[in-house]
Amino acid sequence: NIADDLFHITGSETVIYTNAEDVELKEVKLRLFPNILGGKMHVSEVFVNNEVIVPNYTLNDSLLTVSFLKKALQPKETVTLRMDFNITVPQSIDLNYGVLAYYENVLALAHAYPMIAVYDDEGWNAEIPPQSGDVTYADMSFFLVTVEAPKNLTLVGSGREISRHAERTGNRQTVRYEAGPVRDFYLAASPDYEVVSKEVNGVTLRFY
């Protein structure tokens, strides 16, 4: 949900996570990138398979650890994580090229949600990444994303837009996207965007 001021975001997230490793996992770690990109992200109401848990925050509140207190996640087993979150988006482009920012009437939302960290042969990759390049190292995922935003915004999202609804009397719109397999979901928005579409050899190109 994008607020009318365009730099406050609230959301809820459900993650269906499968242990694709050959070892059991006693925890899952999630990246909260806004907390190291000049903004603020807070997560509340974390559930593991419908059971509420208290997560642990480290690395300047940019890493959230969800521990499985009752039973470790075995290889090929699946767990469902649910959480609510809110973000204050930075209003400058000083960090990481402005990939997460509201600046000059353009909202850019890269990795603007709690993102599962990667577990590989080094274990959980959970250090604070350098600011000079792509901060994300993520597994491929499938995304279903519903965005509620002011009606005057032109939205640009990863993947395919599958539905759109605008209030007749209000000033809000709801747009749903599906994407994947991809390693991140990106959304940009601005009331100033103009759209040009062109079809080339059966492929539709959209320029904003």
N, C-alpha and C positions, 0 to 999 in steps of 0.2 A: 504494500500500500504506500503510494507516494503522496505525501501531504501537499496541500496547496502551495506551501512555500518552497517546494521542490528539493529541500535538503534534509527533510526528516522522513525516515523510512521505518515502517513497522512491518513485521511479517511473521509467518509461521512456517515451519519446515518439517517435513517427514522424510527420513532417510531409511531406505531398505538396504542394509549393508550386509554383504556376504563375505565371509572369511575365505578369501581365495588363496591363502597361504597354506603351507604344510605343517604349521604349528598352531597351537591354540592361542587365542588372544584374550588377555585378561582385561583389556581396556581398548577404547577407541579414542583417537585424538582428532580434534577439529580445529582448523585454523580460523581465527577471527581477524582477518587482514585489516579491516578498517582501523583497528587499534594501533597499527604501526604505519598507517598511511595518512595520518593527520586527522582522522575522524574518531568517532567513538561508537563502539558496538557493545550492547549488553544483551545477554541471553538469560532467559528465565523459563521456568516450568519445563525442565528436562525430564523426559520419560524414556525408559528402556522397556520395551514390550509392555507399555501401559503402566509401568511402575515408576513412580517419581524418584529421582535420585538427585544428590547434591554434587555438581561437577567441581573440578579443581581448576583454577586459573593460574597460569604461569606465563613467562616470557612477555612481561608488560601487558598482561591480559590478552595476548594475541593467540594463546593456545589454551583450549578447553579440553580437559581429559575426563572421559566418561568411563568409570570403572565398573566392571561386571562383578558385583559383590557376591552373588549367589552361585554363578556357574560361568566358567570361561566359555568363550565362543570357539567351538571346535571347527576344524577345516570343513568347508562347504556348508556350515551352518549359517543361518541368516538371523539378524536381529533388526528390530524396528526402533529407530530413535525419533522422538518428536520434541520440538522445542519452539518457543516464541523468541523473537529478537527485535531489537530496535537499533537504528543507526542514525547518528548525526553526521551528515556528509560534509567533508571539508570544503570551504569556499575559496580554495586556492589550488594552484597546480604546481606547488613547490615540490611535492614528493611523487616519485614514480610516474612522471610525465602526465599527471592528471588523469590516470585511468579510473580513479575513484574521486570524483569532485563535482561540485556545482559551481560553474564559472562562466561568466558572460552568457547567461541564460541557456546553458547547455548542461544537462545532468548526465554524467558518465558513471555507470555502475558495473565495474569489473569486480568479480569475487566479493560481491556485497551480500554474503550470506555465510553462515557457518559451513565451512568446507572440510570434508574429511581429508586428513593428512594421508600421505602414502606410507605404507609399510612394505619394506623390501628387505634385501639381504643385509642391510645396515640397521634394521629395526625401524621404528617410527622416525620419519624425517620431520623433525620438529624444531629446528633452529630458526632464529630470526634471519630471513634472507637479506642479501644486500639490496640496497635501494636503486642500484644502477642498471637494473635490467628487469626481466620477467620474474616476479616474486613467486609465481605459482609453479608447483610441482604436484600434479594431481593425476589420479587414476581417471580413466574414461568412465563416464556415467551417462545415464539417460535422465533427462529433465522434463518435467511437466511443470510449467510456471504460469500462475495466474497473476496478472498485474492490474491493480486498480489505481487509476491516476486521474488528474484533471483532464477534462474533455478536450481542452485546447492543445494538449501536448501531442506531437507526433512521436510515436514510439518506434524504436529500432531494436529488435531482439534477436538473439541467436536462434538458429533453427527455423521452424516454420510456424507462422501464425495460423492457428486452427479455429479461432473464434474471436468475435469482437462484438461488444454490446455497449451502447451509449445511452445514458439516461435521457428520456425525452424532456423532462422538466428540470432535472438537476444538472450539475456541472461535472459529473464523473463518467469515466469509461472503464470497461473491463475487457482486457485482452488476454488471451490464453496462447501460450507457445508450447511446442514440443521440440526437443533437440536431443541428438545423440546418435551414436556415442561421441561425446565431446568431453574435454577436460575442464570446461568452465562454462558458465552461462553469463552472457554480457547483455546489458541493456543500456541504450542511450535514449535521451528524450529532450525535446526542445519545442517550444511554441513557434520558433523561427524556422524550423526545418521545412524545406520544400522538397517534394518527391518527384523524381523523374523515372519512369519505367520504360524499358525497351526489351523486346524479345529478340534473341539472336540464336538461331539454330535450335529453337524449341526451349531455350533457357531464358527465363525472365530475369533481367538485371534491374535492380532498383538503386538509384543514386539519391543520397540525402544531402 
